[in-house]
Amino acid sequence: MSNRYRIPDPLSVIHPRSLKHLSFQLQSLVKGRLWLKILIGMFLGIIVGLILGPSAGLVGQNVSYAIGEWLALPGYIFLALLQMIVVPLVFASIIRGIAAGEDMEQLKMIGSRTVAYFLATTALAIIIGLSLALMIDPGSYISSELVQSTMGSEMPSVSEDAIITPGIADVPGMVTTILPTNPLGSLATGQMLQVVVFSVIIGLALVSMSPTQSKPLLDLLGSLQEVSMTVVRWTMLLAPLAVFGLISKFTLNLGIAALMGMLVYVGTVLLGLLSLLVFYLMIVFIISRKGPINFLRSVRDVLLLAFSTSSSAVVMPLSIKTAEDKLGVRPSISQFVIPLGATINMNGTALYQSIAAVFLAQVFGVELGFGALLLLMITVVGASIGTPSTPGVGIVILAMILSSVGIPTAGIALIIGVDRILDMCRTSVNVTGDLVTCVIMDKWVGSKKPAMQERFEHSKRETQRKVLGEDVIVNSNDA
């Protein structure tokens, strides 16, 4: 039989360019202080919403609703554009991130350990969220008048049999749904967990093939990354106007009384996110002896951009650049962990969803026993892993979580008005989690090569790319 496909280690032969070279697409947003423009847009949106809302008496309720929809139009376009581009960007980045590994043994270690770490920290984030929500009891601070005005005169009823716990016989069927029987359908509908599984399978198949066979597809995926980041840069021009419009609409519909009544809930979520951030800083200090202030100073730009965009996938190039250049993470680690983490490491989102679920249960008087809380925890873990890393999607996934434990999904109308600021905050925490994971895996997994040698070879290949004009280099001398 031909030895054509019997290459000892194809990963040592083929080298796709790092996604971090596209960080230049985001540099103008950082230098232009997009985060400040977002905050100004948010502040102006609240003012405009209060002025034009029915409570001010300047316009009627029907006119107020129409104005809110038109003001929110840039926000709808902004969200739709990001949701459109995130799936192909994540798909391409995971596959090329796998191909960026140094060797198959390292790839197996980092894959298994990264996924195990993600699951453990997601569970911890949910425990923090549930504990804070049960201790603070933010639902008790919401008046029945506020719920009636937000939900309408007809309050949803809760069925005694609403909670359905899956049996042991249901588990095999649930597991097989992770595998995409129609990959194009999963890509089209944004089923992110299935997209991740499909991307990993394709990536592993590519790095098991002859580099001459895998190079064309890797080149194509590199072009897809370029196109995606160009669309992202165009989309970000709408961000301040989008936030202004969305905040205006929500403030206009809810009014200041509703927003003030939600302060305890907002404070509970922010306290949870702060607790999770402190946990991350402790891990970094223990693992790398890097002080919290120095770490935050190193990752400041990418966190501010994540706050502005509300999408961990959009900031992937800058996250990789930050991990390698400022945190000293090996390229083979950062280029695998960041794309994977941007899709399944949603600890901030998981914490938020657990608090929101308990909050709404308290508002509607739904008793959550131990079994319901356990089911809630399992559901949030699965939902957060499969959540697309785009703005506003967390609130959509929350509907599925609420229905699983018998909480009226109509309660989402009560929290959607304050979701914009919480979305931006939890995205920053999600990105922090990805960067911390890079630091941990760099120490935990490492590579057969010393870190300095790996960075030297990476720099050497970048020089070679400029000479050859190639995105993917196949270097048989490395075999």
Backbone torsions as a table, in degrees:
resi	resn	phi	psi	omega
1	MET	NA	147.2	-178.5
2	SER	-66.5	145.5	177.8
3	ASN	-91.5	16.3	-174.2
4	ARG	-57.7	-40.2	-176.6
5	TYR	-99.0	5.9	-179.3
6	ARG	-97.5	69.2	177.7
7	ILE	-95.1	128.2	-175.1
8	PRO	-53.6	-46.1	-178.1
9	ASP	-152.9	88.8	-177.4
10	PRO	-58.8	-26.7	-178.5
11	LEU	-63.4	-26.8	-179.8
12	SER	-82.0	-4.5	-175.4
13	VAL	-106.0	-37.9	-174.3
14	ILE	-105.8	137.5	-173.5
15	HIS	-138.7	97.0	175.0
16	PRO	-75.3	152.0	179.5
17	ARG	-67.2	144.0	-179.2
18	SER	-68.6	146.3	176.8
19	LEU	-63.6	-18.9	-176.1
20	LYS	-66.3	-18.6	179.9
21	HIS	-68.5	-14.0	176.3
22	LEU	-89.6	4.7	179.7
23	SER	-64.6	-18.5	178.1
24	PHE	-62.3	-25.7	178.0
25	GLN	-64.3	-24.1	-176.1
26	LEU	-103.6	-12.6	-175.5
27	GLN	-61.6	-38.6	-179.3
28	SER	-64.3	-31.7	178.3
29	LEU	-69.4	-38.1	178.0
30	VAL	-67.5	-48.2	-179.0
31	LYS	-66.3	-30.5	179.5
32	GLY	-82.5	6.7	178.4
33	ARG	52.1	57.2	179.9
34	LEU	-59.2	-37.1	-178.9
35	TRP	-59.2	-37.6	179.9
36	LEU	-69.5	-39.8	177.5
37	LYS	-64.0	-36.1	177.9
38	ILE	-64.1	-45.8	-179.6
39	LEU	-64.1	-39.7	177.1
40	ILE	-63.2	-43.7	177.7
41	GLY	-60.9	-38.9	179.2
42	MET	-65.3	-44.5	-179.7
43	PHE	-63.7	-45.3	178.7
44	LEU	-65.9	-35.3	178.6
45	GLY	-62.2	-41.2	178.6
46	ILE	-63.4	-43.4	-179.5
47	ILE	-63.2	-48.4	-179.6
48	VAL	-62.5	-40.8	179.3
49	GLY	-62.3	-39.3	178.9
50	LEU	-69.7	-37.9	-178.8
51	ILE	-68.3	-41.7	-175.1
52	LEU	-91.8	-4.3	-179.4
53	GLY	-70.1	157.6	-179.7
54	PRO	-58.6	-29.9	-178.2
55	SER	-65.3	-25.1	179.0
56	ALA	-76.8	-21.4	176.8
57	GLY	80.6	6.3	-179.0
58	LEU	-79.6	-33.4	179.8
59	VAL	-135.0	158.5	178.4
60	GLY	-74.1	168.8	-176.2
61	GLN	-64.9	-42.0	179.7
62	ASN	-64.8	-43.7	178.0
63	VAL	-64.9	-40.2	179.2
64	SER	-60.5	-42.6	179.1
65	TYR	-62.8	-44.1	180.0
66	ALA	-63.2	-41.8	178.7
67	ILE	-62.2	-42.2	180.0
68	GLY	-61.2	-41.4	179.3
69	GLU	-64.5	-41.1	179.6
70	TRP	-70.0	-37.3	176.9
71	LEU	-64.7	-33.3	-177.6
72	ALA	-82.1	-6.7	-177.1
73	LEU	-55.5	-47.4	176.5
74	PRO	-58.8	-33.3	178.0
75	GLY	-67.9	-40.8	177.4
76	TYR	-62.3	-42.4	179.3
77	ILE	-65.0	-42.2	179.3
78	PHE	-58.8	-48.9	-179.2
79	LEU	-64.8	-40.5	-178.7
80	ALA	-65.7	-40.0	-180.0
81	LEU	-64.7	-42.6	-179.9
82	LEU	-68.1	-41.5	177.7
83	GLN	-63.4	-32.3	179.2
84	MET	-67.7	-38.1	-168.8
85	ILE	-96.9	-19.3	-174.5
86	VAL	-67.0	-40.8	-176.8
87	VAL	-61.0	-51.5	177.6
88	PRO	-64.0	-32.9	179.2
89	LEU	-66.0	-45.6	179.4
90	VAL	-66.4	-42.8	179.6
91	PHE	-56.9	-49.5	-179.3
92	ALA	-67.6	-38.7	-173.9
93	SER	-71.7	-36.7	178.7
94	ILE	-66.3	-44.5	-179.2
95	ILE	-63.1	-47.3	179.9
96	ARG	-70.3	-28.2	175.9
97	GLY	-66.2	-37.6	175.4
98	ILE	-64.3	-42.3	-179.0
99	ALA	-68.6	-15.0	-179.4
100	ALA	-83.8	-1.9	-180.0
101	GLY	-65.3	159.8	-178.7
102	GLU	-83.3	-38.2	179.0
103	ASP	-159.3	164.2	-175.3
104	MET	-65.4	-35.3	179.8
105	GLU	-64.2	-43.8	177.3
106	GLN	-62.6	-41.3	-178.3
107	LEU	-61.8	-41.9	178.6
108	LYS	-64.8	-43.1	-178.6
109	MET	-65.0	-47.8	-176.7
110	ILE	-68.4	-34.4	179.0
111	GLY	-64.9	-50.4	-177.7
112	SER	-67.5	-42.3	-176.8
113	ARG	-72.8	-35.6	179.6
114	THR	-66.4	-45.4	179.7
115	VAL	-63.6	-42.0	178.7
116	ALA	-62.6	-42.1	178.7
117	TYR	-64.8	-42.7	178.7
118	PHE	-59.1	-45.4	-179.2
119	LEU	-64.2	-41.6	-179.0
120	ALA	-65.0	-46.1	-178.4
121	THR	-71.4	-30.7	175.6
122	THR	-64.7	-43.7	176.9
123	ALA	-60.9	-41.0	178.9
124	LEU	-63.7	-41.9	179.4
125	ALA	-61.4	-40.0	179.7
126	ILE	-67.3	-39.9	178.3
127	ILE	-62.4	-42.0	176.9
128	ILE	-60.6	-45.9	-179.0
129	GLY	-63.3	-46.4	179.7
130	LEU	-63.6	-41.3	-179.3
131	SER	-62.1	-46.7	-179.4
132	LEU	-65.0	-42.6	-178.7
133	ALA	-64.4	-38.5	179.8
134	LEU	-72.9	-33.6	-180.0
135	MET	-75.8	-46.6	-175.0
136	ILE	-78.4	-32.0	179.7
137	ASP	56.2	57.8	-175.8
138	PRO	-63.8	-24.0	180.0
139	GLY	-64.9	-24.1	-179.5
140	SER	-73.3	-13.1	-179.1
141	TYR	-91.0	0.8	-179.3
142	ILE	-99.5	123.9	-179.2
143	SER	-75.9	153.0	178.9
144	SER	-65.3	-29.1	177.7
145	GLU	-65.1	-38.4	179.4
146	LEU	-66.2	-41.8	178.8
147	VAL	-64.3	-42.0	-179.8
148	GLN	-63.3	-41.7	-177.9
149	SER	-69.6	-30.2	-178.8
150	THR	-83.9	-40.3	-174.6
151	MET	-90.2	-16.6	-175.0
152	GLY	97.2	177.7	-174.5
153	SER	-71.6	-28.1	-177.5
154	GLU	-94.8	107.3	178.9
155	MET	-79.3	137.2	179.2
156	PRO	-67.8	142.0	178.7
157	SER	-93.8	150.0	-178.3
158	VAL	-109.7	124.7	-179.2
159	SER	-79.9	143.6	177.8
160	GLU	-65.1	-29.3	-176.7
161	ASP	-98.6	22.3	-174.7
162	ALA	-69.5	-30.1	-176.4
163	ILE	-86.0	117.8	179.7
164	ILE	-116.5	111.1	179.8
165	THR	-89.6	124.0	-179.2
166	PRO	-65.1	141.8	179.0
167	GLY	-87.2	174.9	-179.4
168	ILE	-62.5	-35.3	-178.7
169	ALA	-68.1	-19.0	-178.7
170	ASP	-83.7	-17.1	-173.9
171	VAL	-62.2	-46.5	179.8
172	PRO	-57.6	-40.7	178.4
173	GLY	-65.2	-36.5	178.6
174	MET	-67.2	-38.0	-179.2
175	VAL	-66.9	-42.0	-176.9
176	THR	-68.8	-20.6	178.0
177	THR	-69.4	-15.6	177.9
178	ILE	-67.7	-33.7	179.4
179	LEU	-76.9	125.5	-177.1
180	PRO	-78.3	108.7	176.1
181	THR	-71.4	-23.0	176.4
182	ASN	-129.2	85.0	-175.6
183	PRO	-56.6	-40.4	179.5
184	LEU	-64.6	-36.1	176.7
185	GLY	-65.4	-39.6	177.7
186	SER	-64.6	-41.2	177.6
187	LEU	-64.4	-40.5	-176.6
188	ALA	-70.2	-36.6	-176.5
189	THR	-94.6	-1.9	177.2
190	GLY	71.9	32.1	175.0
191	GLN	-76.6	89.5	-164.7
192	MET	-66.5	-35.9	-179.9
193	LEU	-64.5	-41.6	176.9
194	GLN	-68.1	-35.3	177.0
195	VAL	-63.0	-42.4	179.2
196	VAL	-62.7	-47.2	-179.6
197	VAL	-61.0	-45.1	178.8
198	PHE	-62.2	-42.3	179.8
199	SER	-63.2	-42.3	-179.9
200	VAL	-64.5	-42.8	179.9
201	ILE	-63.1	-45.8	179.0
202	ILE	-64.1	-40.9	179.7
203	GLY	-63.1	-44.0	178.5
204	LEU	-65.0	-37.5	177.9
205	ALA	-65.0	-40.7	-179.4
206	LEU	-63.5	-43.3	-177.6
207	VAL	-78.0	-3.4	174.9
208	SER	-96.7	-5.6	-177.8
209	MET	-96.4	173.0	171.9
210	SER	-63.8	133.6	-179.6
211	PRO	-56.0	-32.3	178.6
212	THR	-65.9	-26.0	178.1
213	GLN	-85.1	-34.7	-177.1
214	SER	-84.3	-22.7	-175.7
215	LYS	-57.9	-45.0	-178.3
216	PRO	-58.0	-42.4	-179.8
217	LEU	-69.6	-38.1	177.1
218	LEU	-64.5	-37.6	175.0
219	ASP	-61.7	-43.6	-180.0
220	LEU	-62.9	-42.3	179.2
221	LEU	-66.9	-32.6	175.1
222	GLY	-63.3	-41.0	176.9
223	SER	-65.2	-36.9	177.6
224	LEU	-63.4	-38.4	175.7
225	GLN	-62.5	-43.5	179.8
226	GLU	-60.4	-47.0	-179.8
227	VAL	-62.4	-44.2	-178.0
228	SER	-61.0	-45.1	-178.7
229	MET	-69.2	-30.6	175.5
230	THR	-65.4	-43.8	177.1
231	VAL	-64.1	-37.8	177.7
232	VAL	-60.6	-44.9	-179.4
233	ARG	-61.7	-40.5	176.5
234	TRP	-64.5	-42.2	-177.1
235	THR	-63.7	-36.8	-177.0
236	MET	-64.9	-19.1	176.2
237	LEU	-64.5	-24.8	179.5
238	LEU	-85.5	-12.3	-168.6
239	ALA	-54.8	-52.6	-179.0
240	PRO	-60.1	-42.6	179.0
241	LEU	-66.7	-35.2	179.3
242	ALA	-64.4	-46.4	179.4
243	VAL	-64.5	-41.3	177.5
244	PHE	-57.1	-47.4	-177.4
245	GLY	-67.4	-43.8	-178.5
246	LEU	-66.5	-43.2	178.6
247	ILE	-65.6	-39.5	178.4
248	SER	-58.9	-46.0	-177.4
249	LYS	-62.9	-47.0	-177.0
250	PHE	-67.3	-41.8	178.3
251	THR	-65.4	-38.9	179.9
252	LEU	-63.1	-38.3	-178.3
253	ASN	-80.1	-38.1	-174.1
254	LEU	-90.2	-39.9	-176.3
255	GLY	87.4	166.5	-174.4
256	ILE	-69.9	-31.2	-178.6
257	ALA	-63.7	-42.5	179.7
258	ALA	-65.6	-41.7	-179.4
259	LEU	-65.6	-40.8	179.4
260	MET	-66.0	-35.6	179.9
261	GLY	-69.2	-15.9	-178.5
262	MET	-94.5	2.1	-174.3
263	LEU	-60.9	-38.9	-178.9
264	VAL	-66.0	-41.4	177.0
265	TYR	-62.0	-47.0	178.8
266	VAL	-60.3	-43.8	179.8
267	GLY	-63.0	-36.1	178.5
268	THR	-64.8	-44.8	178.8
269	VAL	-63.3	-45.4	-179.3
270	LEU	-64.6	-36.5	176.6
271	LEU	-64.8	-39.8	177.0
272	GLY	-63.5	-44.4	178.8
273	LEU	-63.7	-38.0	177.4
274	LEU	-65.3	-40.0	178.2
275	SER	-63.0	-40.5	178.8
276	LEU	-66.7	-38.8	177.6
277	LEU	-63.7	-42.3	177.4
278	VAL	-61.2	-40.6	176.8
279	PHE	-59.4	-44.5	178.4
280	TYR	-61.3	-43.8	-178.4
281	LEU	-64.6	-35.6	176.9
282	MET	-64.5	-42.3	179.6
283	ILE	-62.0	-45.2	-179.3
284	VAL	-61.0	-41.8	-179.4
285	PHE	-65.2	-41.7	-179.1
286	ILE	-67.8	-41.5	-175.7
287	ILE	-77.5	-47.8	-172.0
288	SER	-113.4	-2.5	-177.5
289	ARG	59.6	27.0	177.3
290	LYS	-93.5	123.3	-177.8
291	GLY	-64.1	152.1	-178.3
292	PRO	-56.8	-42.1	-178.3
293	ILE	-66.1	-43.7	179.5
294	ASN	-64.8	-38.9	179.1
295	PHE	-64.3	-48.4	-179.5
296	LEU	-63.1	-35.8	177.5
297	ARG	-66.1	-36.4	-179.6
298	SER	-67.8	-36.3	-174.2
299	VAL	-104.2	12.1	-173.8
300	ARG	-56.5	-48.0	-174.8
301	ASP	-61.5	-44.5	-177.2
302	VAL	-71.1	-31.9	177.5
303	LEU	-70.0	-39.5	177.5
304	LEU	-65.6	-37.5	178.6
305	LEU	-70.2	-38.2	176.3
306	ALA	-63.7	-39.8	176.2
307	PHE	-60.6	-39.4	-176.7
308	SER	-73.2	-39.7	-173.2
309	THR	-91.6	-22.6	-175.7
310	SER	58.8	29.1	179.5
311	SER	-144.0	116.3	179.1
312	SER	-72.3	-24.9	178.8
313	ALA	-70.8	-38.3	-177.9
314	VAL	-61.7	-35.8	-175.0
315	VAL	-92.5	11.3	-177.9
316	MET	-53.7	-45.5	180.0
317	PRO	-58.4	-42.9	-179.9
318	LEU	-71.8	-31.9	176.9
319	SER	-63.8	-44.1	178.7
320	ILE	-64.6	-43.1	179.3
321	LYS	-62.6	-42.0	179.0
322	THR	-64.6	-43.8	-179.5
323	ALA	-61.2	-41.9	-176.2
324	GLU	-79.9	-46.1	-171.9
325	ASP	-83.5	-32.4	-174.3
326	LYS	-109.7	-23.1	179.1
327	LEU	-107.7	-5.4	175.7
328	GLY	70.5	27.3	179.8
329	VAL	-81.1	142.7	178.1
330	ARG	-62.1	141.6	178.0
331	PRO	-57.4	-38.0	-178.6
332	SER	-65.9	-26.2	178.0
333	ILE	-81.2	-51.2	-174.3
334	SER	-63.9	-38.3	-176.2
335	GLN	-73.2	-14.9	174.6
336	PHE	-96.1	-45.4	-172.7
337	VAL	-70.4	-44.0	-174.7
338	ILE	-61.8	-51.7	178.3
339	PRO	-61.9	-38.1	178.6
340	LEU	-69.1	-42.5	-179.5
341	GLY	-66.5	-33.3	179.3
342	ALA	-65.2	-14.2	-177.6
343	THR	-108.0	-40.4	-173.6
344	ILE	-118.2	-5.8	179.8
345	ASN	-101.1	73.6	-175.7
346	MET	-108.6	58.2	-175.2
347	ASN	-66.8	-39.9	177.7
348	GLY	-62.6	-40.8	178.1
349	THR	-66.4	-41.4	179.0
350	ALA	-62.4	-42.1	178.8
351	LEU	-62.8	-44.7	179.9
352	TYR	-61.9	-45.0	-177.4
353	GLN	-65.6	-36.0	178.8
354	SER	-68.1	-41.0	178.2
355	ILE	-66.9	-43.0	-179.2
356	ALA	-61.7	-40.8	-179.2
357	ALA	-64.5	-46.1	179.5
358	VAL	-66.4	-39.3	178.8
359	PHE	-58.6	-48.4	-179.3
360	LEU	-69.0	-33.3	175.3
361	ALA	-62.4	-40.7	178.3
362	GLN	-66.8	-39.1	179.8
363	VAL	-62.3	-42.6	-176.2
364	PHE	-92.7	2.3	178.1
365	GLY	71.5	28.1	178.4
366	VAL	-86.9	119.7	179.9
367	GLU	-78.2	126.1	178.2
368	LEU	-109.1	102.8	176.8
369	GLY	-79.2	-173.5	-178.0
370	PHE	-61.2	-42.9	179.9
371	GLY	-62.7	-41.3	179.2
372	ALA	-66.7	-40.3	179.0
373	LEU	-65.8	-38.5	178.3
374	LEU	-65.5	-43.6	177.6
375	LEU	-63.9	-38.8	177.7
376	LEU	-61.5	-43.5	-179.7
377	MET	-62.5	-45.6	179.6
378	ILE	-63.6	-41.7	-179.3
379	THR	-65.0	-41.8	-179.4
380	VAL	-66.4	-38.9	177.3
381	VAL	-58.4	-50.5	180.0
382	GLY	-64.2	-40.2	-178.0
383	ALA	-69.1	-39.4	-178.2
384	SER	-68.6	-33.6	178.2
385	ILE	-66.7	-35.1	-177.8
386	GLY	-96.1	13.5	-177.8
387	THR	-82.7	125.1	174.8
388	PRO	-61.9	141.4	-176.6
389	SER	-85.9	58.2	178.9
390	THR	-125.6	156.4	-177.2
391	PRO	-61.1	139.4	172.2
392	GLY	80.3	-8.0	-176.0
393	VAL	-73.5	-28.8	179.7
394	GLY	-56.7	-36.1	-179.2
395	ILE	-70.5	-29.2	178.1
396	VAL	-72.8	-45.2	179.0
397	ILE	-62.9	-29.4	-179.3
398	LEU	-59.7	-32.7	-179.5
399	ALA	-59.7	-41.5	178.7
400	MET	-65.5	-40.0	-179.5
401	ILE	-65.0	-43.0	-179.1
402	LEU	-62.8	-43.8	-177.7
403	SER	-65.7	-27.5	-178.0
404	SER	-69.4	-23.6	-179.0
405	VAL	-117.5	16.6	172.2
406	GLY	77.4	24.2	177.0
407	ILE	-97.0	133.0	-178.4
408	PRO	-57.6	122.8	-179.4
409	THR	-69.2	-18.9	177.4
410	ALA	-62.9	-17.7	179.1
411	GLY	-65.5	-14.8	178.1
412	ILE	-59.2	-30.6	178.9
413	ALA	-59.9	-24.6	-178.7
414	LEU	-75.6	-29.1	-173.8
415	ILE	-109.0	-7.8	-174.3
416	ILE	-67.2	-26.0	-178.5
417	GLY	-65.6	-29.7	-178.2
418	VAL	-103.4	7.7	-174.5
419	ASP	-70.8	-27.7	-175.0
420	ARG	-61.1	-48.5	-179.0
421	ILE	-68.3	-37.3	178.8
422	LEU	-68.6	-35.3	178.4
423	ASP	-61.5	-44.0	-179.1
424	MET	-66.0	-39.6	-178.8
425	CYS	-68.4	-44.0	-177.5
426	ARG	-70.6	-27.4	175.2
427	THR	-65.6	-41.1	177.4
428	SER	-60.9	-39.4	178.2
429	VAL	-68.8	-38.6	176.9
430	ASN	-59.3	-45.3	-179.7
431	VAL	-66.1	-38.5	175.5
432	THR	-58.8	-41.3	178.2
433	GLY	-61.7	-38.3	177.9
434	ASP	-64.5	-43.2	-179.0
435	LEU	-67.2	-40.1	177.7
436	VAL	-64.1	-39.3	177.4
437	THR	-60.6	-39.8	177.3
438	CYS	-58.9	-45.2	-180.0
439	VAL	-62.1	-43.8	-178.4
440	ILE	-65.3	-47.1	-177.9
441	MET	-68.2	-29.5	177.2
442	ASP	-63.8	-35.9	178.0
443	LYS	-82.9	-36.2	-171.8
444	TRP	-80.5	-40.6	-176.3
445	VAL	-98.6	-54.6	-179.6
446	GLY	65.2	-146.8	-178.3
447	SER	-162.1	165.0	176.2
448	LYS	-66.2	-29.2	-180.0
449	LYS	-89.4	147.8	171.6
450	PRO	-62.0	151.5	-177.3
451	ALA	-57.9	-41.4	-178.5
452	MET	-63.5	-39.1	179.6
453	GLN	-66.3	-41.8	-179.9
454	GLU	-63.3	-41.6	179.6
455	ARG	-68.4	-36.8	178.6
456	PHE	-63.5	-45.0	-180.0
457	GLU	-66.2	-36.0	177.8
458	HIS	-63.8	-44.5	178.5
459	SER	-64.6	-38.1	178.8
460	LYS	-63.6	-40.6	178.7
461	ARG	-67.6	-33.8	177.9
462	GLU	-64.8	-37.9	175.5
463	THR	-65.6	-40.1	179.2
464	GLN	-63.5	-36.2	179.2
465	ARG	-62.3	-40.5	-178.8
466	LYS	-63.8	-34.9	-179.5
467	VAL	-74.5	-44.6	-175.9
468	LEU	-85.2	-21.7	-175.2
469	GLY	69.0	29.3	-177.1
470	GLU	-106.6	140.1	175.1
471	ASP	-81.9	-41.5	178.6
472	VAL	-113.2	120.1	-179.0
473	ILE	-99.8	130.8	173.4
474	VAL	-108.9	109.8	-175.1
475	ASN	-119.2	98.4	-176.6
476	SER	-68.1	-16.1	-179.3
477	ASN	-70.6	-19.1	-179.2
478	ASP	-82.7	-12.2	-174.9
479	ALA	-67.4	NA	NA
